[in-house]
Amino acid sequence: MPVYVYGVVSAEGDSESYSEIFEIEQQISDKPLQVHPETGVPVERLLCPSFIAGTWSPLKARNLLSNENLTKRGLTRYEKTSEGYRKTGGTGPDMIRRTPKQQ
């Protein structure tokens, strides 16, 4: 099913700025939404380029950068935390602790 992008119409009715932008799956035969499905405020369907999955699609990038794929290729992935960097995939130390700044 296609995903459509909608913008919540601002109180001033300015079509250049939206207070919220959201995506929703709808069938092609469905009529465009007139109001937000949760809040009931007026919305407009926004024109966006269509997405066609190709060689470098976001789905492909997500799979290439998955922890499992990086580990399989001998790489290690860390995520930044308040204490330092925590390992999410691969080999190496489980945590690289943050050192206090020298003044």
Buried (B, 14 or more C-beta within 10 A) or exposed (E): EEEBBBBBBBEEEEEEEBEEEBEBEBEEEEEEBEEBEEEEEBBBBEEEEEEEEEEEEEEEEEEEEEBEBBBEEEBBBBEEEEEEBBBEBBEEEEEBEEEEEEE
